[in-house]
Amino acid sequence: MRLRVLLLAALAAAGVAVAGAFAADGPLTATVGPGFTIRILGPDGFPVKQVDAGTYQLVIDDRSEEHNFHLTGPGVEESTGVEEVGSKTVTVTFKDGRYRFLCDPHSGTMTGTFNVGAGPPPPPPPPAAQATKLTAVVGPGATIALKTAAGAKARGLKPGAYAITVRDLSKTHNFHLTGPGVNRKTGLAQTTTVTWKVTLKAGALLYVSDASPRTLRGTAVVR
């Protein structure tokens, strides 16, 4: 719906006539009944999907003793009686937002909505995915490891965001991680604890000490 609203706005700005989208340049017509139908039509005869904010004449044509017409939205509350049949004209002032019209006795099936102006704001983006935590350790001595949060050796990992806490406990060795899109390392002549935020892609990971890359090494697979 948000995409449709933006498209309608762009077309209107370009001077292109769009069915169901218009400014306050004519009356709107609301009908309910005689069957289980309810709708609002614009001056062009098409069902209303989006209108500009402003003041409109709304002609309500209630054609059924079983239904009523009820319009609600920011600053607007207009309705007919369920047993009332006939036509009446009301003046409504629409503000930016979403409006709903319905038949009160049959609100589950006889209902509709339209947007005024840009319509309601888009929903907030979904929360960012939590980074998976890993621990990398090198030293003291000739040891090196990459472990999961549970303490197991990291072997098969899924692609995605990771926070790797690196504990370099040796001034002789370092921790050097390489793989698709990743190349991070600590210094050889220092000890440190750092956290790397990386995005792991499918492929093989290799971690080594650059001082002893053939003997102090390990691997993991991202898939």
C-alpha positions in Angstrom: 0.0 0.0 0.0 2.8 2.4 0.8 4.4 1.8 -2.6 1.1 2.4 -4.3 0.7 5.7 -2.4 4.2 6.9 -3.4 3.5 5.9 -7.0 0.2 7.7 -7.1 1.9 10.8 -5.6 4.6 10.7 -8.2 2.2 10.3 -11.1 0.0 13.1 -9.7 3.1 15.4 -9.5 3.8 14.6 -13.1 0.3 15.6 -14.2 -0.8 12.1 -14.9 -4.5 11.3 -14.1 -4.8 8.2 -11.9 -8.0 6.4 -11.2 -9.0 6.6 -7.5 -6.5 9.4 -6.6 -7.4 13.1 -6.9 -7.5 16.4 -5.2 -10.5 18.1 -3.6 -12.1 19.1 -6.9 -15.4 17.3 -6.7 -17.8 15.4 -4.5 -17.3 12.0 -3.2 -20.1 9.5 -3.3 -20.6 6.8 -0.6 -23.0 3.9 -1.2 -24.1 1.0 1.0 -26.5 -1.7 -0.1 -28.9 -2.9 -1.3 -26.8 -6.1 -1.1 -23.6 -6.6 0.9 -21.7 -3.8 -0.8 -20.1 -0.7 0.5 -17.8 1.8 -1.2 -16.7 5.4 -1.7 -16.4 6.6 -5.3 -14.5 9.7 -6.5 -15.6 12.2 -9.1 -14.0 9.9 -11.7 -16.4 7.1 -10.8 -13.6 4.9 -9.5 -13.3 3.6 -5.9 -11.3 6.0 -3.7 -7.8 4.8 -2.8 -6.0 8.0 -2.0 -7.0 11.7 -1.9 -5.4 15.0 -1.0 -6.0 16.5 2.4 -8.8 19.1 2.3 -12.5 19.7 2.6 -14.9 17.6 0.5 -18.6 17.2 0.0 -19.6 13.6 0.7 -22.9 12.3 -0.7 -24.0 9.3 1.4 -26.5 7.0 -0.4 -27.9 4.5 2.1 -29.9 1.9 0.1 -30.6 -0.7 2.7 -32.5 -1.1 6.0 -30.1 -3.8 7.0 -26.9 -1.8 6.7 -25.5 1.6 7.5 -22.6 3.7 6.4 -20.0 4.6 9.0 -16.9 6.7 8.1 -14.1 7.3 10.7 -10.6 8.7 10.6 -8.6 11.7 11.9 -11.1 14.4 12.7 -14.0 12.7 10.9 -17.0 10.6 12.3 -20.0 10.3 10.0 -22.6 7.6 9.9 -26.2 6.7 8.9 -28.7 4.7 11.0 -29.0 1.0 10.3 -32.7 1.3 9.5 -32.3 4.6 7.7 -32.7 4.7 3.9 -32.0 7.7 1.8 -29.4 10.2 0.7 -27.7 13.0 2.5 -24.7 15.3 1.9 -22.2 16.1 4.6 -19.0 18.2 4.5 -15.9 16.5 5.7 -12.3 17.7 6.2 -9.7 15.1 5.7 -6.3 15.2 7.3 -3.2 13.1 6.4 -3.8 9.6 7.6 -5.9 6.5 7.0 -9.7 6.5 7.0 -12.0 3.5 7.3 -15.6 3.0 6.2 -17.8 0.1 7.2 -21.3 -1.2 8.0 -21.5 -1.5 11.8 -23.6 -4.7 11.8 -21.3 -6.4 9.3 -17.9 -4.7 10.0 -16.1 -8.0 9.5 -17.0 -8.2 5.8 -18.3 -4.8 4.7 -15.4 -2.5 5.2 -12.8 -0.5 3.3 -10.0 2.0 3.7 -8.3 4.9 1.9 -5.4 7.1 2.5 -5.3 10.9 2.7 -2.1 12.7 1.7 0.9 10.4 2.1 -1.2 8.0 4.3 0.1 6.5 7.5 3.8 6.3 8.1 5.5 3.1 7.1 6.0 0.5 9.8 9.4 0.7 11.6 12.1 -1.6 10.1 12.5 -4.9 11.8 15.1 -5.0 14.5 18.6 -5.8 13.3 19.6 -9.4 13.7 21.7 -10.2 16.7 25.3 -10.9 15.9 26.4 -14.5 16.7 29.2 -14.5 19.3 32.4 -16.3 18.9 35.6 -16.4 21.0 39.1 -16.5 19.4 42.1 -17.3 21.6 45.8 -17.5 20.9 48.3 -18.3 23.6 49.6 -18.4 26.2 52.1 -20.7 24.5 51.6 -22.5 21.2 47.8 -22.7 21.3 45.1 -21.2 19.0 41.3 -21.8 18.9 38.0 -20.4 17.6 35.1 -21.3 19.8 31.3 -20.9 19.9 29.5 -19.2 22.8 29.0 -22.7 24.3 32.7 -23.3 24.3 32.8 -25.8 21.5 35.3 -25.6 18.7 33.7 -23.6 15.8 33.4 -26.0 12.8 30.2 -25.4 10.9 29.0 -21.8 10.9 26.1 -20.1 9.2 26.5 -17.0 7.0 25.7 -13.7 8.8 26.8 -11.2 11.3 29.3 -12.2 14.0 30.9 -10.6 17.0 34.3 -12.3 17.6 36.0 -11.5 20.9 39.7 -12.1 20.3 42.0 -12.7 23.3 45.6 -12.5 22.2 47.5 -13.7 25.2 50.9 -14.1 23.5 53.7 -11.6 22.5 55.1 -14.3 20.2 52.0 -15.3 18.3 48.9 -13.5 16.9 45.4 -14.4 15.8 44.9 -14.0 12.0 41.5 -14.8 10.5 40.9 -15.0 6.8 38.0 -16.1 4.6 35.5 -14.8 2.0 35.4 -11.0 2.8 37.3 -11.3 6.0 41.0 -10.6 6.8 41.6 -9.5 10.4 44.5 -10.0 12.7 46.1 -8.9 15.9 49.8 -7.8 16.3 52.6 -10.3 16.9 54.4 -8.4 19.6 51.5 -7.5 21.8 48.7 -8.9 23.9 45.2 -7.5 23.6 41.5 -8.3 23.8 39.4 -6.9 21.0 36.0 -7.6 19.4 35.7 -7.8 15.7 32.3 -7.3 14.1 32.4 -9.2 10.8 30.0 -10.6 8.3 30.9 -14.2 7.4 30.1 -15.4 3.9 29.9 -19.0 2.6 33.3 -20.6 2.3 36.3 -21.8 4.3 37.7 -19.8 7.2 41.4 -20.2 8.2 42.9 -18.9 11.4 46.6 -19.0 12.1 49.5 -17.4 14.0 51.6 -15.6 11.4 54.6 -16.6 13.5 53.8 -20.4 12.9 51.2 -20.6 10.2 51.9 -24.3 9.4 51.7 -25.6 12.9 49.5 -23.1 14.8 46.3 -23.1 12.7 42.6 -24.1 12.5 39.7 -24.1 10.1 36.0 -23.7 10.0 33.4 -23.8 7.3 30.6 -21.2 6.7 27.7 -22.8 4.8 
